[in-house]
């Protein structure tokens, strides 16, 4: 029987791809991959590729809260320092830093309303 190995690509559907890409580049330091399909910006992240894209046909981004029920976590080398920099740049922080099983952890909200949790365990 064929099996699934787990997630190997993650994309958020956003209202303005270039604006969202600039947010992730400026505030989280993500770098664009060498190539992306039309309407998509793929970042050079590991082990799972992360991208932002234009909404798929029939997707209404205003129909409800962005990403309701989805937990998006990203690893960082220093979560506290990143938090402090983001807060100084007025990025919305929805959960202040705390120490937990995944290291120093906090959650921000991106320009489209997605909650993104940053942690530094194993980094």
C-alpha positions in Angstrom: 0.0 0.0 0.0 1.4 3.5 -0.9 2.2 5.7 2.1 2.5 9.4 2.8 5.8 10.4 4.4 4.5 13.7 5.9 4.4 17.4 4.9 7.0 18.5 2.3 5.5 21.8 1.2 3.4 24.5 2.9 1.8 27.5 1.2 -0.4 30.3 2.6 -2.9 31.9 0.3 -2.6 35.7 0.7 -4.2 38.9 -0.6 -1.0 40.5 -2.0 1.9 38.1 -2.8 4.6 40.8 -3.1 3.5 42.6 0.1 3.4 39.3 2.0 6.8 38.2 0.6 8.3 41.5 1.7 6.9 40.9 5.3 8.5 37.4 5.5 11.8 38.6 4.0 12.0 41.8 6.1 10.8 40.5 9.5 11.7 36.8 9.5 14.8 37.0 7.2 13.4 34.4 4.7 15.2 34.2 1.4 13.4 33.5 -1.9 14.1 30.2 -3.7 15.8 30.6 -7.1 12.5 29.8 -8.9 8.8 30.0 -8.2 5.7 29.3 -10.2 3.5 32.2 -11.4 1.5 33.8 -8.6 3.7 32.1 -5.9 6.8 33.1 -3.9 8.7 30.0 -2.6 11.2 30.6 0.1 14.4 28.5 0.6 13.4 26.9 3.9 14.3 23.5 5.3 13.3 20.8 5.9 9.9 21.9 4.5 9.5 24.4 1.7 7.3 27.4 2.6 5.5 29.6 0.1 2.9 32.3 -0.2 0.6 32.3 -3.2 -2.4 33.9 -4.8 -5.7 32.4 -3.6 -6.9 29.4 -5.4 -10.1 29.9 -7.5 -13.1 30.0 -5.2 -11.1 30.9 -2.1 -12.6 33.8 -0.1 -9.9 35.1 2.3 -12.5 37.3 3.9 -14.9 34.5 4.8 -13.4 33.9 8.2 -10.3 34.2 10.3 -7.1 33.3 8.5 -5.8 29.8 9.2 -8.4 29.0 11.8 -7.4 25.6 13.1 -4.0 25.5 11.6 -0.8 25.8 13.7 2.2 27.1 11.7 5.5 26.8 13.5 8.9 28.0 12.3 12.3 27.4 13.8 14.7 30.3 14.6 18.2 30.5 15.9 17.2 33.0 18.7 13.5 33.4 19.2 13.8 36.0 22.0 16.0 38.3 19.8 13.7 37.9 16.9 10.7 38.7 19.1 12.4 41.8 20.4 13.2 43.0 16.9 9.7 42.3 15.6 8.1 44.1 18.6 10.4 47.1 18.0 9.1 47.1 14.4 5.5 47.0 15.6 4.8 43.5 14.2 1.7 42.2 16.1 2.7 39.7 18.8 -0.2 37.6 19.9 1.6 35.4 22.5 4.6 36.8 24.3 7.8 34.7 24.6 7.8 31.8 27.1 10.0 28.8 27.7 8.4 25.5 26.8 9.3 22.0 25.5 10.2 23.6 22.1 12.5 26.2 23.6 11.8 29.9 23.7 8.5 30.4 21.9 6.2 33.2 20.8 3.5 33.9 18.3 3.1 36.7 15.8 0.3 37.6 13.4 1.3 38.3 9.7 -0.2 40.8 7.4 -3.0 38.5 6.3 -3.9 37.5 9.9 -2.1 34.1 10.0 -0.7 33.2 13.4 2.9 32.1 13.1 4.6 30.6 16.1 8.4 30.9 16.4 10.6 28.6 18.5 14.3 27.9 18.9 14.5 24.3 20.2 17.1 22.3 18.5 18.7 25.3 16.8 
